[in-house]
Amino acid sequence: MGTADGSPLAASPGRAVLVLGMHRSGTSAVAGALAECGLDLGSRLIEAAPDNPLGYFEHAEAVATDERLLDALDRSWDDVRPMPRDWLASAGAGQAGEAIRSTVLPDFAGARPWVIKDPRMCRLLPLWMHELVSARVEPLGLLVLRHPDEVAASLARRDGMHLRTARLLWLRHVVEAATAAPVRSAVVRYDEILRDPMPRMASISDALGLGLELHEARLRRFLRTEARHHRFDSVDADDEWHALALEAYQVLVSPGWRAAAAEIACKLAAVDDAHRDWIDALGMASREAERRRRGALEVSLQSQRRAETLQAALDQATGLARQHASALADLDRRDRQLASALAEAQALAHARLAEMEAMRGQLEALERAKAAAEELVARSMCEAGRLAGELEATQRALGAAEELVRQREQDVASLTADVSGRDAALSRAEALIAARTAEAEALGAELARTQAALADAQRIVADELEATQRALGAAEELVRQREQDVASLTADVSGRDAALSRAEALIAARTAEAEALGAELARTQAALADAQRIVAERLSECVAYARELERTQVALVAAEKLVLQRASEVESMALRLECDGLARRELQARLEAIEGRLADTEAARDQLMLERDAARTALERIRRARLWRAYARLAGLPRGQGHE
């Protein structure tokens, strides 16, 4: 990587490269190549299209400004008529200048040079030059030339334009751009920059003083040769416009291209004067065709927008219908859930009622047991009362017997007093006393048995009373528990009844809502049917526009075949380059081996030099010895022999 002059990319603020050239002349490729070399294209570019897949590299606001100005001047991009007189002073030009100042120039406020490209600029160059100079921006011109027959063939294929019209249009753009080009400008041929981009981009950099960052691999990858679909080297002229276009193509790449451009402009003006009526008629026809095309495009866009609106309404209606269907499904699911909950509640209520009936039976049994216990207690109390009465009668009889004993004792005492005189009476009295004593003892034994029976009866009554009280307490506790259960069940049943009432109310509300949704669904379906009918009508209107696309599709298929062919050629070239790379790597390996052997040889040489120096040192020591001098005299060696 490096710049054309070895210096960093020139960073002078306020420098703009205007890429000029006819439509379909490779201006997009050149603008993109400049961007690859570090120039700024701005932030709002027009998107790529099928006829220019790499991209247009055109600033959207600049193109819109140029189109509005041409329309205000009753011109279009394909209008072959000369520009109106004094068009630069028109209201449309003033509005275009304001648009350039407000929408284009602010996007290039950075320090590095920037590039702007629009083929329409060729015919509007004086306005752009004026605005750039007024904004203290130095304009730099770069005119891109492509063979006029290649451009005409491309326009004929893309737009169905007549070759004669396309060549005249090429002359208008190229000659007007060349005659109004900035002081510092350069000219480049499209085929040369595709064939050998590095030297051409370096020449552009030097001519415009840009100091571009040149990346050969990136440039070659970007400037693909398959982008050039039509090739013409030299052809015979068909008419005077054709001849003038071929002449302009030859002379505008010469060093004196400015003077040549002025001469070509004079010749073009003469041809215009000779064919003024035909050119005006052709221009007005082109303008009318442009109006019709725009009208058809507007109708198509309106139809498309209506279709999109209807499709959106259709999608909305479909979505609403789906929502309604989903809501109905939710209502149905909720109804099933409520029915299931209601069935469960009813089953639970029946179970609770059965439990209540069973508890009522148990309560009645407990009440009967309680009544029996109370009756048993009452009988026990009656028996205890009876036994108490008998005990009281026995005690009264015992008192009477005791009182009788006292009376008898008194009588015995009275009779004892008369013992002496009444033995017979005493014997009778003793017999009577014995009889009374035996009776008293019998009464005492009876009393003891009565008291024991009373104690047993009291103990039995107490045990039965305690058992009865325990049973009564348990029965009362069970009754309280059953009463609590009955109260809980009653509350639960009341809650279930309330929930059942709410569920029935909710079911009624959901049913009403479902009926409303059904009515809304019917209206939506009716609107959907109307929308489908309107869409069908609009689609039938769009069939006519679809027929206009068939020719473009056929040409696109041919272009795709050509692209595949070029891709095959590129793959073959890549394969050859890969083979060359393998050979280059093999030579590099051999060179490295030779360099290794050379290094070993140099090391051996250095070692031999060291050994030679050591031998010389030893020889000098020997020559200095006396024995050597004696040997030299005997051998007749001259003095100093052996010294090098």
C-alpha positions as semicolon CSV with decimal commas, in nm:
position;residue;x (nm);y (nm);z (nm)
1;M;0,000;0,000;0,000
2;G;0,120;0,354;-0,068
3;T;0,034;0,686;-0,226
4;A;0,106;0,773;-0,584
5;D;0,374;1,024;-0,481
6;G;0,491;0,840;-0,168
7;S;0,324;1,091;0,066
8;P;0,015;1,052;0,287
9;L;-0,325;1,117;0,132
10;A;-0,356;1,487;0,069
11;A;-0,572;1,631;0,345
12;S;-0,635;1,982;0,213
13;P;-0,987;2,084;0,313
14;G;-1,230;2,198;0,047
15;R;-1,126;1,984;-0,250
16;A;-1,389;1,801;-0,458
17;V;-1,331;1,559;-0,745
18;L;-1,614;1,586;-1,000
19;V;-1,641;1,255;-1,187
20;L;-1,783;1,353;-1,527
21;G;-1,896;1,135;-1,814
22;M;-2,189;1,005;-2,013
23;H;-2,431;0,753;-1,865
24;R;-2,307;0,390;-1,896
25;S;-1,947;0,515;-1,935
26;G;-1,792;0,361;-1,622
27;T;-1,825;0,667;-1,399
28;S;-1,958;0,444;-1,119
29;A;-1,652;0,220;-1,139
30;V;-1,414;0,519;-1,134
31;A;-1,597;0,683;-0,840
32;G;-1,586;0,354;-0,652
33;A;-1,215;0,316;-0,728
34;L;-1,150;0,665;-0,589
35;A;-1,337;0,565;-0,275
36;E;-1,117;0,253;-0,251
37;C;-0,819;0,491;-0,263
38;G;-0,941;0,696;0,034
39;L;-1,176;0,964;-0,100
40;D;-1,509;1,041;0,069
41;L;-1,837;0,963;-0,112
42;G;-2,070;1,112;0,150
43;S;-2,324;0,941;0,370
44;R;-2,638;0,936;0,151
45;L;-2,573;0,723;-0,155
46;I;-2,825;0,578;-0,401
47;E;-2,862;0,202;-0,358
48;A;-2,737;-0,044;-0,617
49;A;-2,974;-0,176;-0,887
50;P;-2,980;-0,480;-1,120
51;D;-2,833;-0,275;-1,408
52;N;-2,549;-0,158;-1,179
53;P;-2,498;-0,421;-0,907
54;L;-2,172;-0,270;-0,776
55;G;-2,356;0,052;-0,693
56;Y;-2,392;0,395;-0,855
57;F;-2,177;0,578;-0,598
58;E;-2,403;0,880;-0,653
59;H;-2,503;1,120;-0,379
60;A;-2,882;1,101;-0,349
61;E;-2,931;1,474;-0,282
62;A;-2,705;1,572;-0,574
63;V;-2,898;1,350;-0,816
64;A;-3,233;1,478;-0,688
65;T;-3,114;1,838;-0,727
66;D;-2,996;1,777;-1,085
67;E;-3,320;1,603;-1,181
68;R;-3,532;1,888;-1,040
69;L;-3,325;2,145;-1,230
70;L;-3,349;1,955;-1,560
71;D;-3,724;1,924;-1,511
72;A;-3,751;2,297;-1,440
73;L;-3,560;2,365;-1,765
74;D;-3,796;2,134;-1,962
75;R;-3,517;1,882;-2,004
76;S;-3,441;1,526;-1,893
77;W;-3,131;1,308;-1,873
78;D;-3,195;1,164;-2,223
79;D;-3,287;1,494;-2,393
80;V;-3,057;1,555;-2,693
81;R;-3,141;1,926;-2,725
82;P;-2,886;2,187;-2,621
83;M;-2,942;2,355;-2,286
84;P;-3,167;2,665;-2,294
85;R;-2,999;3,002;-2,329
86;D;-2,919;3,177;-1,999
87;W;-3,038;2,873;-1,805
88;L;-2,783;2,952;-1,532
89;A;-2,979;3,269;-1,445
90;S;-3,316;3,091;-1,423
91;A;-3,520;3,047;-1,105
92;G;-3,468;2,673;-1,124
93;A;-3,090;2,721;-1,123
94;G;-3,120;2,946;-0,817
95;Q;-3,322;2,684;-0,634
96;A;-3,074;2,414;-0,736
97;G;-2,784;2,625;-0,605
98;E;-2,961;2,667;-0,273
99;A;-3,017;2,288;-0,259
100;I;-2,648;2,224;-0,328
101;R;-2,548;2,459;-0,046
102;S;-2,799;2,323;0,205
103;T;-2,813;1,948;0,134
104;V;-2,496;1,842;-0,049
105;L;-2,203;2,049;0,076
106;P;-2,278;1,998;0,451
107;D;-2,233;1,622;0,399
108;F;-1,868;1,683;0,304
109;A;-1,756;1,900;0,593
110;G;-1,455;1,676;0,672
111;A;-1,093;1,754;0,596
112;R;-1,016;1,486;0,336
113;P;-1,090;1,532;-0,037
114;W;-1,426;1,407;-0,153
115;V;-1,574;1,282;-0,477
116;I;-1,917;1,342;-0,629
117;K;-2,052;1,178;-0,941
118;D;-2,367;1,221;-1,148
119;P;-2,373;1,201;-1,531
120;R;-2,634;1,481;-1,534
121;M;-2,363;1,705;-1,390
122;C;-2,196;1,711;-1,735
123;R;-2,473;1,938;-1,861
124;L;-2,508;2,136;-1,537
125;L;-2,137;2,179;-1,466
126;P;-2,132;2,564;-1,469
127;L;-2,378;2,573;-1,177
128;W;-2,176;2,320;-0,974
129;M;-1,852;2,506;-1,047
130;H;-2,007;2,833;-0,930
131;E;-2,141;2,685;-0,605
132;L;-1,816;2,505;-0,522
133;V;-1,600;2,811;-0,582
134;S;-1,843;3,026;-0,381
135;A;-1,811;2,778;-0,093
136;R;-1,427;2,794;-0,117
137;V;-1,410;2,436;-0,245
138;E;-1,153;2,368;-0,515
139;P;-1,317;2,171;-0,800
140;L;-1,108;1,898;-0,963
141;G;-1,242;1,747;-1,285
142;L;-1,209;1,384;-1,394
143;L;-1,366;1,311;-1,734
144;V;-1,427;0,938;-1,795
145;L;-1,446;0,841;-2,163
146;R;-1,594;0,521;-2,301
147;H;-1,625;0,435;-2,668
148;P;-1,950;0,598;-2,791
149;D;-2,062;0,278;-2,963
150;E;-2,021;0,081;-2,637
151;V;-2,231;0,342;-2,457
152;A;-2,493;0,339;-2,735
153;A;-2,513;-0,041;-2,727
154;S;-2,553;-0,036;-2,348
155;L;-2,832;0,224;-2,365
156;A;-3,003;0,034;-2,646
157;R;-2,997;-0,281;-2,436
158;R;-3,109;-0,116;-2,113
159;D;-3,350;0,154;-2,235
160;G;-3,426;0,059;-2,595
161;M;-3,268;0,386;-2,712
162;H;-3,187;0,429;-3,083
163;L;-2,812;0,418;-3,156
164;R;-2,818;0,755;-3,335
165;T;-2,991;0,921;-3,039
166;A;-2,750;0,759;-2,793
167;R;-2,444;0,883;-2,987
168;L;-2,580;1,239;-3,000
169;L;-2,653;1,222;-2,628
170;W;-2,293;1,100;-2,571
171;L;-2,166;1,405;-2,763
172;R;-2,380;1,643;-2,554
173;H;-2,251;1,509;-2,221
174;V;-1,885;1,469;-2,316
175;V;-1,841;1,795;-2,510
176;E;-2,029;2,011;-2,257
177;A;-1,831;1,855;-1,969
178;A;-1,495;1,897;-2,148
179;T;-1,556;2,261;-2,243
180;A;-1,667;2,357;-1,888
181;A;-1,422;2,136;-1,695
182;P;-1,228;2,288;-1,401
183;V;-0,882;2,430;-1,456
184;R;-0,727;2,128;-1,287
185;S;-0,877;1,829;-1,465
186;A;-0,777;1,493;-1,608
187;V;-0,916;1,256;-1,872
188;V;-0,915;0,877;-1,839
189;R;-1,044;0,604;-2,070
190;Y;-1,269;0,345;-1,915
191;D;-1,111;0,048;-2,095
192;E;-0,759;0,151;-1,988
193;I;-0,846;0,187;-1,622
194;L;-1,010;-0,156;-1,629
195;R;-0,715;-0,314;-1,805
196;D;-0,435;-0,162;-1,594
197;P;-0,576;0,030;-1,295
198;M;-0,257;0,103;-1,095
199;P;-0,073;0,328;-1,344
200;R;-0,398;0,499;-1,448
201;M;-0,495;0,577;-1,089
202;A;-0,140;0,696;-1,022
203;S;-0,166;0,930;-1,321
204;I;-0,499;1,064;-1,194
205;S;-0,347;1,116;-0,848
206;D;-0,052;1,308;-0,993
207;A;-0,262;1,516;-1,232
208;L;-0,507;1,623;-0,961
209;G;-0,254;1,636;-0,675
210;L;-0,451;1,392;-0,460
211;G;-0,183;1,158;-0,324
212;L;-0,419;0,859;-0,344
213;E;-0,369;0,546;-0,133
214;L;-0,315;0,285;-0,403
215;H;-0,396;-0,081;-0,322
216;E;-0,338;-0,290;-0,633
217;A;-0,518;-0,600;-0,506
218;R;-0,821;-0,401;-0,393
219;L;-0,835;-0,203;-0,717
220;R;-0,814;-0,512;-0,935
221;R;-1,076;-0,687;-0,726
222;F;-1,307;-0,387;-0,753
223;L;-1,250;-0,302;-1,120
224;R;-1,356;-0,635;-1,263
225;T;-1,327;-0,666;-1,640
226;E;-1,664;-0,840;-1,665
227;A;-1,831;-0,508;-1,581
228;R;-1,763;-0,409;-1,944
229;H;-2,036;-0,582;-2,145
230;H;-1,985;-0,415;-2,485
231;R;-1,647;-0,373;-2,662
232;F;-1,578;-0,170;-2,976
233;D;-1,225;-0,092;-3,088
234;S;-1,280;0,082;-3,421
235;V;-1,584;0,100;-3,647
236;D;-1,690;0,295;-3,952
237;A;-1,912;0,597;-3,898
238;D;-2,281;0,565;-3,983
239;D;-2,362;0,938;-3,994
240;E;-2,214;1,276;-3,913
241;W;-2,296;1,249;-3,541
242;H;-2,132;0,910;-3,532
243;A;-1,823;1,045;-3,707
244;L;-1,808;1,344;-3,473
245;A;-1,841;1,115;-3,169
246;L;-1,557;0,889;-3,291
247;E;-1,340;1,196;-3,353
248;A;-1,416;1,334;-3,007
249;Y;-1,329;0,999;-2,847
250;Q;-0,988;1,005;-3,018
251;V;-0,887;1,368;-2,957
252;L;-1,013;1,411;-2,600
253;V;-0,747;1,172;-2,464
254;S;-0,465;1,376;-2,620
255;P;-0,260;1,633;-2,422
256;G;-0,440;1,915;-2,601
257;W;-0,786;1,789;-2,521
258;R;-0,919;2,131;-2,408
259;A;-0,857;2,292;-2,746
260;A;-0,987;1,979;-2,916
261;A;-1,302;1,999;-2,705
262;A;-1,362;2,358;-2,816
263;E;-1,320;2,255;-3,179
264;I;-1,557;1,959;-3,137
265;A;-1,808;2,194;-2,970
266;C;-1,800;2,423;-3,275
267;K;-1,857;2,129;-3,507
268;L;-2,142;2,006;-3,291
269;A;-2,303;2,351;-3,297
270;A;-2,285;2,351;-3,677
271;V;-2,449;2,008;-3,692
272;D;-2,715;2,131;-3,448
273;D;-2,794;2,426;-3,673
274;A;-2,824;2,198;-3,974
275;H;-3,062;1,959;-3,799
276;R;-3,234;2,192;-3,554
277;D;-3,588;2,079;-3,632
278;W;-3,504;1,711;-3,603
279;I;-3,315;1,763;-3,277
280;D;-3,597;1,972;-3,129
281;A;-3,856;1,715;-3,232
282;L;-3,646;1,435;-3,090
283;G;-3,590;1,629;-2,767
284;M;-3,958;1,706;-2,725
285;A;-4,043;1,344;-2,800
286;S;-3,792;1,233;-2,539
287;R;-3,938;1,483;-2,295
288;E;-4,291;1,361;-2,365
289;A;-4,175;1,001;-2,330
290;E;-4,013;1,094;-2,001
291;R;-4,338;1,253;-1,884
292;R;-4,533;0,945;-1,986
293;R;-4,277;0,722;-1,819
294;R;-4,301;0,924;-1,502
295;G;-4,679;0,920;-1,526
296;A;-4,680;0,546;-1,578
297;L;-4,431;0,510;-1,296
298;E;-4,647;0,727;-1,074
299;V;-4,955;0,523;-1,167
300;S;-4,759;0,207;-1,102
301;L;-4,638;0,345;-0,769
302;Q;-4,991;0,452;-0,680
303;S;-5,123;0,110;-0,777
304;Q;-4,846;-0,048;-0,578
305;R;-4,923;0,175;-0,282
306;R;-5,294;0,097;-0,314
307;A;-5,213;-0,270;-0,342
308;E;-4,987;-0,241;-0,038
309;T;-5,261;-0,053;0,145
310;L;-5,516;-0,315;0,049
311;Q;-5,273;-0,589;0,139
312;A;-5,216;-0,419;0,474
313;A;-5,594;-0,395;0,522
314;L;-5,623;-0,757;0,416
315;D;-5,350;-0,855;0,658
316;Q;-5,516;-0,649;0,928
317;A;-5,854;-0,806;0,856
318;T;-5,696;-1,150;0,851
319;G;-5,520;-1,074;1,177
320;L;-5,846;-0,944;1,325
321;A;-6,026;-1,256;1,207
322;R;-5,753;-1,469;1,360
323;Q;-5,781;-1,269;1,681
324;H;-6,158;-1,318;1,680
325;A;-6,117;-1,688;1,610
326;S;-5,860;-1,706;1,889
327;A;-6,097;-1,514;2,118
328;L;-6,380;-1,753;2,031
329;A;-6,148;-2,046;2,095
330;D;-6,053;-1,889;2,430
331;L;-6,420;-1,839;2,512
332;D;-6,495;-2,198;2,416
333;R;-6,204;-2,321;2,625
334;R;-6,318;-2,105;2,917
335;D;-6,674;-2,235;2,875
336;R;-6,543;-2,590;2,888
337;Q;-6,337;-2,502;3,194
338;L;-6,639;-2,339;3,361
339;A;-6,858;-2,638;3,272
340;S;-6,596;-2,870;3,418
341;A;-6,568;-2,652;3,729
342;L;-6,949;-2,641;3,754
343;A;-6,970;-3,020;3,725
344;E;-6,703;-3,056;3,992
345;A;-6,888;-2,808;4,214
346;Q;-7,215;-2,993;4,163
347;A;-7,049;-3,328;4,238
348;L;-6,889;-3,179;4,549
349;A;-7,224;-3,030;4,652
350;H;-7,395;-3,369;4,608
351;A;-7,117;-3,533;4,810
352;R;-7,156;-3,267;5,081
353;L;-7,534;-3,318;5,082
354;A;-7,485;-3,696;5,116
355;E;-7,243;-3,635;5,403
356;M;-7,495;-3,398;5,562
357;E;-7,769;-3,661;5,529
358;A;-7,541;-3,919;5,690
359;M;-7,451;-3,675;5,964
360;R;-7,820;-3,598;6,017
361;G;-7,881;-3,974;6,062
362;Q;-7,591;-3,995;6,305
363;L;-7,723;-3,688;6,487
364;E;-8,069;-3,843;6,513
365;A;-7,914;-4,166;6,646
366;L;-7,715;-3,964;6,897
367;E;-8,029;-3,775;6,997
368;R;-8,208;-4,108;7,042
369;A;-7,914;-4,238;7,247
370;K;-7,923;-3,918;7,449
371;A;-8,300;-3,961;7,510
372;A;-8,243;-4,325;7,611
373;A;-7,963;-4,219;7,843
374;E;-8,181;-3,946;7,990
375;E;-8,464;-4,200;8,032
376;L;-8,219;-4,442;8,197
377;V;-8,103;-4,168;8,428
378;A;-8,463;-4,082;8,508
379;R;-8,543;-4,449;8,584
380;S;-8,229;-4,472;8,794
381;M;-8,331;-4,160;8,979
382;C;-8,678;-4,305;9,033
383;E;-8,531;-4,633;9,158
384;A;-8,297;-4,439;9,385
385;G;-8,597;-4,243;9,517
386;R;-8,787;-4,563;9,574
387;L;-8,490;-4,718;9,755
388;A;-8,448;-4,402;9,957
389;G;-8,818;-4,425;10,057
390;E;-8,776;-4,786;10,156
391;L;-8,464;-4,695;10,353
392;E;-8,652;-4,418;10,526
393;A;-8,939;-4,658;10,610
394;T;-8,687;-4,912;10,738
395;Q;-8,520;-4,644;10,949
396;R;-8,860;-4,541;11,083
397;A;-8,937;-4,908;11,164
398;L;-8,597;-4,938;11,331
399;G;-8,672;-4,627;11,537
400;A;-9,004;-4,770;11,634
401;A;-8,834;-5,099;11,725
402;E;-8,576;-4,917;11,932
403;E;-8,850;-4,717;12,093
404;L;-9,033;-5,043;12,159
405;V;-8,712;-5,193;12,304
406;R;-8,685;-4,898;12,535
407;Q;-9,044;-4,941;12,628
408;R;-8,985;-5,313;12,683
409;E;-8,680;-5,245;12,888
410;Q;-8,888;-5,014;13,099
411;D;-9,147;-5,284;13,129
412;V;-8,869;-5,537;13,219
413;A;-8,745;-5,303;13,481
414;S;-9,095;-5,266;13,613
415;L;-9,146;-5,639;13,603
416;T;-8,808;-5,709;13,758
417;A;-8,917;-5,507;14,046
418;D;-9,202;-5,745;14,083
419;V;-8,978;-6,064;14,026
420;S;-8,990;-6,185;14,360
421;G;-9,355;-6,186;14,371
422;R;-9,429;-6,278;14,024
423;D;-9,223;-6,578;13,900
424;A;-9,482;-6,694;13,661
425;A;-9,512;-6,343;13,529
426;L;-9,133;-6,333;13,505
427;S;-9,112;-6,652;13,306
428;R;-9,368;-6,515;13,065
429;A;-9,188;-6,186;13,058
430;E;-8,850;-6,355;12,984
431;A;-9,010;-6,560;12,709
432;L;-9,164;-6,243;12,569
433;I;-8,830;-6,062;12,595
434;A;-8,653;-6,348;12,416
435;A;-8,914;-6,338;12,144
436;R;-8,883;-5,959;12,116
437;T;-8,502;-5,986;12,118
438;A;-8,512;-6,242;11,837
439;E;-8,746;-6,013;11,645
440;A;-8,515;-5,717;11,707
441;E;-8,216;-5,916;11,587
442;A;-8,412;-6,019;11,278
443;L;-8,503;-5,655;11,221
444;G;-8,132;-5,555;11,265
445;A;-8,020;-5,817;11,015
446;E;-8,287;-5,698;10,774
447;L;-8,169;-5,342;10,830
448;A;-7,809;-5,440;10,756
449;R;-7,913;-5,618;10,436
450;T;-8,123;-5,317;10,339
451;Q;-7,830;-5,080;10,397
452;A;-7,594;-5,303;10,192
453;A;-7,847;-5,323;9,909
454;L;-7,888;-4,945;9,924
455;A;-7,511;-4,896;9,907
456;D;-7,490;-5,133;9,607
457;A;-7,779;-4,956;9,441
458;Q;-7,618;-4,616;9,504
459;R;-7,284;-4,740;9,360
460;I;-7,455;-4,886;9,054
461;V;-7,656;-4,567;9,004
462;A;-7,338;-4,357;9,042
463;D;-7,150;-4,574;8,787
464;E;-7,438;-4,566;8,545
465;L;-7,475;-4,192;8,599
466;E;-7,102;-4,134;8,534
467;A;-7,111;-4,352;8,219
468;T;-7,423;-4,176;8,105
469;Q;-7,261;-3,835;8,164
470;R;-6,950;-3,940;7,969
471;A;-7,164;-4,071;7,683
472;L;-7,368;-3,753;7,698
473;G;-7,049;-3,536;7,687
474;A;-6,913;-3,736;7,393
475;A;-7,248;-3,710;7,219
476;E;-7,258;-3,333;7,283
477;E;-6,897;-3,296;7,150
478;L;-6,986;-3,502;6,845
479;V;-7,298;-3,293;6,799
480;R;-7,090;-2,972;6,818
481;Q;-6,841;-3,111;6,563
482;R;-7,122;-3,216;6,332
483;E;-7,283;-2,875;6,373
484;Q;-6,949;-2,709;6,280
485;D;-6,915;-2,942;5,979
486;V;-7,270;-2,863;5,879
487;A;-7,198;-2,488;5,910
488;S;-6,875;-2,525;5,703
489;L;-7,056;-2,730;5,443
490;T;-7,336;-2,479;5,438
491;A;-7,085;-2,193;5,380
492;D;-6,904;-2,400;5,115
493;V;-7,229;-2,476;4,940
494;S;-7,320;-2,106;4,959
495;G;-6,978;-2,014;4,807
496;R;-7,023;-2,275;4,535
497;D;-7,370;-2,141;4,468
498;A;-7,227;-1,786;4,440
499;A;-6,943;-1,909;4,211
500;L;-7,201;-2,098;4,009
501;S;-7,405;-1,780;3,978
502;R;-7,097;-1,581;3,871
503;A;-7,001;-1,854;3,624
504;E;-7,349;-1,849;3,478
505;A;-7,330;-1,468;3,448
506;L;-6,983;-1,493;3,286
507;I;-7,111;-1,758;3,045
508;A;-7,397;-1,529;2,952
509;A;-7,154;-1,235;2,901
510;R;-6,915;-1,450;2,695
511;T;-7,205;-1,576;2,490
512;A;-7,308;-1,217;2,415
513;E;-6,946;-1,128;2,335
514;A;-6,914;-1,431;2,108
515;E;-7,229;-1,324;1,927
516;A;-7,083;-0,972;1,885
517;L;-6,754;-1,119;1,763
518;G;-6,943;-1,338;1,521
519;A;-7,117;-1,032;1,381
520;E;-6,783;-0,848;1,360
521;L;-6,628;-1,153;1,192
522;A;-6,906;-1,152;0,935
523;R;-6,843;-0,781;0,863
524;T;-6,467;-0,845;0,846
525;Q;-6,521;-1,133;0,603
526;A;-6,735;-0,906;0,387
527;A;-6,462;-0,636;0,394
528;L;-6,207;-0,906;0,317
529;A;-6,404;-1,015;0,013
530;D;-6,422;-0,651;-0,107
531;A;-6,047;-0,609;-0,050
532;Q;-5,971;-0,928;-0,242
533;R;-6,188;-0,810;-0,529
534;I;-6,010;-0,471;-0,538
535;V;-5,669;-0,641;-0,518
536;A;-5,766;-0,862;-0,812
537;E;-5,865;-0,552;-1,010
538;R;-5,536;-0,378;-0,924
539;L;-5,337;-0,689;-1,013
540;S;-5,500;-0,695;-1,354
541;E;-5,393;-0,330;-1,394
542;C;-5,034;-0,427;-1,308
543;V;-5,021;-0,701;-1,573
544;A;-4,954;-0,436;-1,839
545;Y;-4,653;-0,309;-1,645
546;A;-4,525;-0,664;-1,603
547;R;-4,509;-0,703;-1,982
548;E;-4,269;-0,409;-1,999
549;L;-4,032;-0,599;-1,772
550;E;-4,009;-0,906;-1,999
551;R;-3,752;-0,750;-2,232
552;T;-3,540;-0,647;-1,937
553;Q;-3,559;-0,999;-1,794
554;V;-3,449;-1,151;-2,127
555;A;-3,156;-0,910;-2,140
556;L;-3,079;-0,990;-1,777
557;V;-3,060;-1,363;-1,859
558;A;-2,814;-1,287;-2,140
559;A;-2,613;-1,068;-1,904
560;E;-2,608;-1,344;-1,645
561;K;-2,474;-1,589;-1,907
562;L;-2,203;-1,340;-1,995
563;V;-2,120;-1,292;-1,627
564;L;-2,089;-1,669;-1,586
565;Q;-1,856;-1,680;-1,887
566;R;-1,645;-1,398;-1,740
567;A;-1,644;-1,575;-1,404
568;S;-1,508;-1,889;-1,575
569;E;-1,236;-1,679;-1,735
570;V;-1,153;-1,527;-1,397
571;E;-1,134;-1,874;-1,241
572;S;-0,895;-1,986;-1,518
573;M;-0,684;-1,679;-1,462
574;A;-0,687;-1,744;-1,086
575;L;-0,578;-2,105;-1,153
576;R;-0,289;-1,980;-1,371
577;L;-0,194;-1,732;-1,103
578;E;-0,203;-2,010;-0,846
579;C;0,031;-2,222;-1,066
580;D;0,259;-1,920;-1,105
581;G;0,251;-1,882;-0,729
582;L;0,356;-2,246;-0,680
583;A;0,646;-2,202;-0,923
584;R;0,743;-1,880;-0,750
585;R;0,739;-2,052;-0,412
586;E;0,957;-2,337;-0,551
587;L;1,210;-2,085;-0,688
588;Q;1,202;-1,908;-0,355
589;A;1,283;-2,236;-0,177
590;R;1,573;-2,301;-0,417
591;L;1,699;-1,948;-0,364
592;E;1,686;-1,996;0,011
593;A;1,881;-2,325;-0,023
594;I;2,146;-2,152;-0,238
595;E;2,167;-1,870;0,014
596;G;2,215;-2,130;0,290
597;R;2,496;-2,299;0,097
598;L;2,652;-1,958;0,029
599;A;2,642;-1,881;0,400
600;D;2,812;-2,215;0,474
601;T;3,077;-2,136;0,211
602;E;3,140;-1,795;0,363
603;A;3,174;-1,954;0,708
604;A;3,425;-2,210;0,571
605;R;3,614;-1,928;0,400
606;D;3,630;-1,735;0,724
607;Q;3,761;-2,046;0,902
608;L;4,031;-2,096;0,634
609;M;4,129;-1,731;0,667
610;L;4,171;-1,779;1,041
611;E;4,380;-2,094;0,985
612;R;4,594;-1,909;0,726
613;D;4,655;-1,624;0,969
614;A;4,755;-1,876;1,237
615;A;4,996;-2,048;0,994
616;R;5,153;-1,715;0,901
617;T;5,204;-1,632;1,268
618;A;5,371;-1,969;1,331
619;L;5,591;-1,923;1,023
620;E;5,705;-1,583;1,145
621;R;5,803;-1,731;1,479
622;I;6,004;-2,006;1,305
623;R;6,183;-1,754;1,083
624;R;6,285;-1,552;1,381
625;A;6,449;-1,857;1,544
626;R;6,835;-1,905;1,517
627;L;6,798;-2,255;1,376
628;W;6,608;-2,115;1,079
629;R;6,879;-1,858;1,007
630;A;7,145;-2,131;1,017
631;Y;6,937;-2,354;0,789
632;A;6,889;-2,063;0,551
633;R;7,262;-1,999;0,525
634;L;7,329;-2,369;0,461
635;A;7,052;-2,393;0,203
636;G;7,163;-2,072;0,033
637;L;6,824;-1,907;0,076
638;P;6,828;-1,533;0,024
639;R;6,763;-1,313;0,322
640;G;6,398;-1,236;0,371
641;Q;6,274;-1,527;0,154
642;G;5,945;-1,660;0,277
643;H;5,815;-1,323;0,374
644;E;5,501;-1,237;0,183
